[in-house]
Amino acid sequence: MQDGNTIDQTVQRVIDTLEDAGYETWLVGGFVRDLLLERPLHDFDLATAAPWQKTKELCLDAGWAVHETGTKHGTLTVVANDHVLEITTFRTEGTYLDHRRPSEVAFTNSIEEDLARRDFTVNAMAFHPERGLLDPFGGQEDLRKGVIRCVGDARTRFSEDALRILRGLRFASQLGFSLEDATLKAALAQRDDLLFIAGERIEDELTKLLCGQHALHVLMNYTDILNVVLPELVPMEGLDQKTKYHIYDVFEHTAYVVHYSPATPLSRWAGLLHDAGKPDTFFTDEDGVGHMYGHPKVSVEHVRAVAKRLRFSRAFTHDLALLVRYHDTRPAPTKKSIRRLYAKLDNKEYLFHALCDLMRADSLAQAPEYHSRVKITDELEALFEEMLADDEVFGLKDLAITGADLIAAGFPQGKQIGDALEAALEEVIEERLPNEKEALLSFTLDYLRMGR
């Protein structure tokens, strides 16, 4: 374990401020887990015997900003010297009536009682720079074993808040751990309770899970749980693609695409859903070869269904749909191909790079003899970067003429101006015209005079 002296001085000052006033205070949650795992320390959550009103008073007197972010549950957010800390009064919780929230919260003076209400043993530890580690439920041993185990009875913990089932998988993905046997048994038995949880809470946990370093491990080993909140995965499992390009079934291929994708929400969700339309479009020809024509378009329909259910933002859904729609285009590394593809991606640089990432991951998750496609994608992206550096044309803003040039030539402002510029852009993209003012002006004026 890292030395207690590694505790940030600002965090130490906050602890001292509360304890000097007579209120026992501990570091809890992810901080303790990361301290024991010798991971970077960044989440500073404190649990204290001080009522939240007293915590607020003491922190304000110390000159720190205080925000009442959850006073019903005894929680304040304190900003001290650019450090953001959540400080919560020791508490116990009543019965859970809706699979997500306690019917009542009672405050206590006991850190042990506070830890007993928490979800998993690896999260139910406390640390004090002087008193050391408090570990009443064996969390340190479970960290050593690499297991996620509920505090107390697993069925009770999951009955209180079904989202804890996904939280367990999320920690498994982030830490490379596995669910302890009794915890897994309870999770499987109570997985349908996840249907009571709001879509945005499901999305938050799934996104963190997908972006975990060990997402492949979770996808491959806990599909029976994930299928409840992502039924789109069910028909992928065991679907032999029956092509020379693939050595995995659709679900296994999908899991590996997620694994090979950058650990960002957009890339990982695109990897997860890019082939969701394959089961709908799959058939074999007379030679027994599998085909899935048009599956990207059908996959987009699944993207929209997932986005609606999990309440993705409109912008995220739009970007995700574009990546899934065009993931199978496999453009040649030519300027013409790049211009066409860039236009389809709303002329957004980050989407072009994200699509290259998806195409690379897709290739790496295929049969080894087709991993060479990664090199083609690398060439495509390198040429794209060269074109950006050379300010080559990609959209209307890059054309050598503007609507003002056409208006100055005598044509009235209106839709026809935009149509003429779009037609000119298409000619440049297809390399039938150079991006030069004189050539473009001649073309657009002819276009307008002919009334097209």
C-alpha positions in Angstrom: 0.0 0.0 0.0 1.1 3.5 -0.7 2.4 5.5 2.3 -0.2 7.5 4.2 2.0 10.5 3.7 0.9 10.6 0.0 -2.5 12.1 1.2 -2.8 15.5 -0.5 -2.1 18.4 1.8 -5.4 20.1 1.0 -7.4 16.9 1.8 -5.4 16.6 5.0 -6.4 20.1 5.9 -10.1 19.3 5.4 -9.8 16.2 7.6 -8.0 18.2 10.3 -10.6 21.0 10.2 -13.4 18.6 10.9 -11.5 16.5 13.5 -10.1 19.6 15.3 -13.8 20.5 15.9 -14.4 17.1 17.4 -15.9 15.2 14.4 -14.3 11.9 13.4 -13.6 11.9 9.7 -12.3 9.2 7.2 -11.5 8.9 3.6 -13.8 6.3 2.0 -14.9 4.8 -1.3 -12.8 4.7 -4.4 -9.9 6.6 -2.8 -9.2 3.7 -0.4 -9.6 1.1 -3.1 -7.1 3.0 -5.3 -4.7 3.5 -2.4 -4.6 -0.2 -1.7 -4.2 -1.0 -5.4 -1.5 1.6 -5.8 -3.4 3.3 -8.5 -3.5 7.1 -9.1 -5.4 8.9 -6.4 -8.1 11.4 -7.6 -11.5 10.8 -5.9 -11.5 12.3 -2.5 -14.7 11.2 -0.7 -14.9 11.8 3.0 -17.3 10.4 5.6 -17.7 12.3 8.8 -19.5 12.3 12.1 -20.3 16.0 11.6 -23.9 16.9 10.6 -23.9 18.5 7.2 -24.8 21.9 8.6 -21.7 21.8 10.8 -19.5 20.6 7.9 -20.8 23.6 5.9 -20.1 26.0 8.7 -16.5 24.8 9.3 -15.6 24.7 5.6 -17.0 28.1 4.9 -15.0 29.5 7.9 -11.9 27.9 6.4 -12.5 29.9 3.2 -13.7 27.0 1.0 -16.7 27.0 -1.4 -19.5 24.7 -0.3 -22.4 23.4 -2.5 -25.4 21.6 -1.0 -25.5 18.8 -3.6 -27.3 16.2 -1.5 -28.2 17.4 2.0 -31.2 15.0 2.2 -28.5 12.3 2.4 -26.0 14.4 4.4 -23.8 15.2 1.4 -22.0 18.4 0.5 -19.5 19.2 -2.2 -16.6 21.3 -1.0 -14.1 23.0 -3.3 -10.8 23.6 -1.6 -7.8 24.9 -3.4 -9.1 23.5 -6.8 -9.9 20.1 -5.1 -13.4 18.9 -5.3 -14.4 16.7 -2.3 -17.7 15.0 -1.4 -18.3 15.0 2.3 -21.1 12.9 3.7 -22.3 12.5 7.3 -22.1 8.9 8.6 -25.5 7.4 7.9 -27.6 4.2 7.8 -30.4 3.5 5.4 -34.0 2.2 5.8 -35.7 -0.3 3.6 -35.7 0.1 -0.2 -39.1 0.2 -1.8 -38.4 0.9 -5.5 -35.1 -1.1 -6.2 -33.1 2.1 -6.1 -33.7 4.5 -3.2 -33.9 4.0 0.6 -37.3 4.9 2.2 -35.4 6.9 4.8 -31.9 7.9 5.9 -30.7 8.1 9.5 -27.5 9.7 10.6 -25.2 8.0 13.0 -21.9 8.6 14.8 -20.5 5.2 13.7 -18.2 4.8 10.7 -18.7 1.0 11.0 -22.5 1.4 10.6 -21.8 3.7 7.6 -19.6 1.2 5.9 -22.1 -1.6 6.5 -24.6 0.0 4.2 -22.3 0.0 1.2 -22.5 -2.2 -1.9 -19.2 -4.2 -2.2 -16.5 -5.0 0.2 -13.9 -3.3 -1.9 -15.9 -0.1 -1.5 -16.6 -0.6 2.2 -13.2 0.4 3.7 -12.1 3.6 5.3 -8.7 5.2 5.7 -7.3 7.8 8.0 -3.8 9.2 7.6 -3.0 8.5 11.3 -5.4 5.7 12.3 -4.7 3.7 9.1 -7.1 1.3 7.4 -10.5 0.3 8.7 -11.7 -2.9 6.9 -14.6 -4.6 8.7 -15.7 -6.7 5.8 -12.5 -8.1 4.2 -12.3 -5.7 1.3 -8.5 -5.7 1.3 -8.4 -9.5 1.0 -11.0 -9.4 -1.9 -8.8 -6.9 -3.6 -5.9 -9.3 -3.3 -8.1 -12.1 -4.7 -9.5 -10.0 -7.5 -13.2 -10.5 -6.6 -16.2 -8.3 -6.3 -18.3 -9.4 -3.3 -21.3 -7.8 -1.7 -21.2 -6.5 1.8 -23.3 -9.0 3.8 -26.1 -10.9 1.9 -25.9 -10.3 -1.8 -29.6 -10.7 -2.4 -30.4 -8.0 0.1 -27.8 -5.6 -1.4 -29.3 -6.1 -4.9 -32.9 -5.9 -3.6 -32.0 -2.5 -2.2 -30.7 -1.1 -5.4 -30.7 -3.3 -8.6 -28.3 -1.0 -10.3 -25.6 -2.5 -8.0 -25.7 -5.5 -10.3 -24.3 -3.4 -13.1 -22.0 -1.5 -10.8 -20.4 -4.9 -9.9 -19.8 -5.5 -13.6 -18.5 -2.0 -14.0 -15.9 -2.5 -11.3 -15.0 -5.9 -12.8 -14.4 -4.2 -16.1 -12.3 -1.4 -14.6 -10.3 -3.6 -12.2 -10.1 -6.9 -14.1 -11.9 -8.6 -11.3 -14.6 -11.3 -11.3 -17.9 -11.5 -9.3 -17.6 -13.8 -6.3 -19.8 -16.9 -6.6 -22.6 -15.9 -4.2 -22.6 -12.4 -5.6 -22.9 -13.7 -9.2 -25.6 -16.1 -8.2 -27.7 -13.3 -6.7 -27.0 -11.0 -9.7 -28.3 -13.7 -12.1 -31.3 -14.4 -9.9 -32.3 -10.7 -9.6 -31.1 -9.4 -13.0 -34.7 -8.7 -14.2 -34.9 -6.0 -11.4 -32.7 -3.9 -13.7 -35.8 -3.3 -15.7 -37.1 -1.0 -12.9 -34.0 1.3 -13.2 -34.2 4.5 -15.2 -32.5 4.4 -18.6 -30.0 7.2 -17.8 -28.7 5.4 -14.7 -28.3 2.2 -16.8 -26.5 4.2 -19.5 -24.1 5.7 -17.0 -23.0 2.3 -15.7 -22.8 0.7 -19.1 -20.7 3.5 -20.5 -18.2 3.2 -17.6 -18.2 -0.6 -18.1 -17.5 -0.4 -21.8 -14.7 2.1 -21.3 -13.1 -0.2 -18.7 -9.7 -1.8 -19.5 -11.2 -5.2 -19.0 -14.5 -4.7 -20.9 -13.8 -7.8 -23.0 -13.7 -10.0 -19.9 -17.1 -8.7 -18.7 -18.7 -8.9 -22.2 -17.6 -12.5 -22.6 -18.4 -13.8 -19.1 -21.5 -11.9 -18.0 -23.7 -11.7 -21.1 -26.6 -13.3 -19.3 -26.8 -10.2 -17.1 -26.1 -7.6 -19.8 -28.7 -9.1 -22.1 -31.4 -7.8 -19.7 -30.5 -4.2 -20.4 -29.1 -4.8 -23.9 -31.4 -7.3 -25.6 -29.9 -6.4 -28.9 -26.9 -8.6 -27.9 -29.0 -11.8 -27.6 -29.4 -12.7 -31.3 -25.7 -12.0 -31.9 -24.6 -14.8 -29.5 -23.7 -18.0 -31.3 -24.4 -16.6 -34.8 -21.7 -18.2 -37.0 -21.0 -15.7 -39.7 -19.9 -18.4 -42.2 -17.4 -16.3 -44.1 -13.7 -16.4 -44.6 -13.3 -13.0 -43.0 -14.4 -14.2 -39.5 -13.2 -16.6 -36.9 -15.7 -15.5 -34.2 -19.5 -15.5 -34.0 -21.1 -12.1 -34.2 -21.1 -11.5 -30.5 -17.5 -12.6 -30.0 -16.5 -10.4 -32.9 -18.4 -7.5 -31.3 -16.7 -8.0 -28.0 -13.3 -7.9 -29.6 -14.1 -4.8 -31.6 -15.0 -3.1 -28.3 -11.7 -4.3 -26.9 -9.6 -3.0 -29.8 -11.4 0.4 -29.8 -10.2 3.5 -28.0 -11.7 3.7 -24.5 -14.0 6.6 -25.2 -17.8 6.4 -25.0 -18.3 7.1 -28.7 -15.8 4.5 -29.9 -16.9 1.8 -27.4 -20.6 2.2 -28.1 -20.0 2.2 -31.8 -18.0 -1.0 -31.4 -20.7 -2.6 -29.4 -23.6 -1.8 -31.9 -21.8 -1.7 -35.3 -23.0 -5.2 -36.2 -26.3 -5.2 -34.3 -28.1 -5.6 -37.7 -26.3 -8.7 -38.8 -28.8 -11.2 -37.2 -31.6 -9.4 -39.0 -29.9 -9.6 -42.4 -28.1 -12.9 -42.2 -28.6 -15.7 -44.8 -26.4 -18.3 -46.5 -26.2 -18.9 -50.2 -26.2 -22.3 -52.0 -22.6 -22.8 -51.1 -23.2 -22.2 -47.4 -21.4 -18.9 -47.4 -23.0 -16.3 -45.0 -24.1 -12.8 -46.2 -25.4 -9.8 -44.3 -26.1 -7.3 -47.0 -27.3 -3.9 -45.7 -26.5 -4.7 -42.1 -25.0 -1.3 -41.3 -28.3 0.4 -42.1 -30.2 -2.0 -40.0 -27.7 -1.6 -37.2 -28.5 2.1 -37.2 -32.1 1.2 -36.4 -30.9 -0.7 -33.3 -28.7 2.3 -32.4 -31.7 4.5 -32.3 -33.7 2.0 -30.2 -30.9 1.7 -27.7 -30.5 5.5 -27.6 -34.1 6.1 -26.9 -34.2 3.4 -24.2 -31.0 4.6 -22.4 -31.7 8.3 -23.1 -28.5 9.1 -25.1 -28.2 12.8 -26.0 -29.4 13.8 -29.5 -25.9 14.8 -30.5 -24.3 11.5 -29.3 -27.0 9.5 -31.0 -26.4 11.3 -34.3 -22.6 10.8 -34.2 -23.0 7.1 -33.1 -25.5 6.5 -36.0 -23.0 8.0 -38.5 -20.2 5.8 -37.4 -22.3 2.6 -37.4 -23.8 3.5 -40.8 -20.4 3.9 -42.6 -18.2 1.5 -40.6 -18.2 -1.0 -43.5 -17.5 1.4 -46.4 -13.7 0.5 -46.5 -12.7 3.5 -48.7 -9.5 3.5 -50.6 -6.8 5.8 -49.4 -7.4 8.4 -52.1 -8.4 12.1 -51.9 -11.6 11.5 -53.7 -12.7 8.8 -51.3 -11.7 10.9 -48.3 -13.7 13.9 -49.5 -16.8 11.7 -50.1 -16.5 10.1 -46.7 -15.8 13.3 -44.9 -19.0 14.9 -46.4 -21.0 11.9 -45.1 -19.6 12.5 -41.6 -20.8 16.1 -41.5 -17.3 17.4 -42.2 -16.3 16.6 -38.6 -12.7 15.8 -38.1 -13.3 13.9 -34.8 -15.8 11.6 -36.6 -13.4 10.8 -39.4 -10.8 9.8 -36.8 -13.4 7.8 -34.8 -14.5 6.0 -37.9 -10.8 5.1 -38.7 -10.5 3.8 -35.1 -13.7 1.7 -35.6 -12.5 0.3 -39.0 -9.2 -0.7 -37.4 -10.8 -2.4 -34.5 -13.2 -4.2 -36.9 -10.2 -5.5 -38.9 -8.3 -6.7 -35.8 -11.4 -8.7 -34.7 -11.5 -10.6 -38.0 -9.5 -13.5 -39.2 -5.7 -12.9 -39.0 -5.2 -12.8 -42.7 -7.4 -9.7 -42.9 -5.6 -7.7 -40.3 -3.7 -6.1 -43.2 -6.7 -3.8 -43.6 -5.4 -1.9 -40.6 -2.5 -0.6 -42.8 -5.0 0.6 -45.4 -6.9 2.5 -42.7 -3.6 4.0 -41.4 -2.8 5.2 -45.0 -6.3 6.7 -45.3 -6.0 8.6 -42.0 -2.5 9.8 -42.8 -3.7 11.2 -46.2 -6.6 12.8 -44.4 -4.2 14.6 -42.1 -2.1 15.7 -45.1 -5.1 17.2 -46.8 -6.1 19.0 -43.6 -2.6 20.4 -43.3 -2.7 21.6 -46.9 -6.1 23.2 -46.5 -7.6 21.1 -49.2 -11.3 21.3 -50.0 -13.7 19.3 -47.8 -16.9 21.5 -47.5 -18.5 24.7 -48.8 -16.4 26.8 -46.5 -13.3 25.5 -48.3 -14.4 26.5 -51.8 -12.6 29.3 -53.6 -15.9 31.1 -54.1 -18.7 32.1 -51.8 -22.3 33.2 -52.2 -21.2 36.8 -52.1 -19.3 36.2 -55.4 -22.4 35.0 -57.1 -24.5 37.8 -55.7 -21.9 40.3 -57.0 -22.3 38.7 -60.4 -25.9 39.7 -60.5 -27.8 36.8 -59.1 -30.3 37.4 -56.2 -29.8 35.8 -52.8 -31.8 32.7 -52.3 -31.9 28.9 -52.4 -30.5 28.8 -55.9 -27.2 30.2 -54.7 -26.8 27.4 -52.2 -27.7 24.8 -54.8 -25.1 26.2 -57.2 -22.4 26.1 -54.5 -23.3 22.5 -53.6 -23.1 21.5 -57.2 -19.7 23.1 -57.4 -18.5 21.3 -54.3 -19.6 18.0 -55.8 -17.6 18.7 -58.9 -14.5 19.5 -56.8 -14.9 16.4 -54.7 -15.2 14.2 -57.8 -12.1 16.0 -59.1 -13.9 17.2 -62.3 -13.1 20.8 -61.4 -10.1 22.4 -59.6 -10.8 24.5 -56.5 -9.9 27.7 -58.3 -12.1 30.8 -58.3 -12.3 31.4 -62.1 -13.2 27.8 -62.9 -15.8 27.6 -60.1 -17.3 31.0 -60.9 -17.7 29.9 -64.6 -19.4 26.6 -63.5 -21.7 28.2 -61.0 -22.8 31.0 -63.3 -23.6 28.5 -66.0 -25.5 26.5 -63.5 -27.6 29.5 -62.4 -28.2 30.7 -65.9 -29.5 27.3 -66.9 -31.9 27.3 -64.0 -30.8 24.0 -62.6 
